Amino acid sequence: MWNDQAFKTDCDTIVRRLKLPKQISAIQMATLDGGHGKLGLITQLPSGAVVDICGGGFNERTAKIRYEQRYFFVFLQDLQEAGPFAASA
């Protein structure tokens, strides 16, 4: 199900901060007028990057994260190791 609320350009609550265990693909959130965003370009976030998980993404398989003051959507499975979430920062 599509989640329009994920496109707000803020991070009211940091759910968790973590260090990425590997390089992952991310969809950058491009900013529109009025403070909302849209899906942007696909990029790679480097292994070891420290990201803030800001909550749910645009669907049930994604999360919204903040990295270097920009917002991205990533797949939940890319944030996980064999066990629970990757090591906390």
Buried (B, 14 or more C-beta within 10 A) or exposed (E): EEBEEBBBBEBEEEBBEBEBBEEBEBBBBBBEEEEEBEEBEEEEBEEEBEBBBBBBBBEEEBBBBBBEEBBBBBBBEBBEEEEEBBEEE
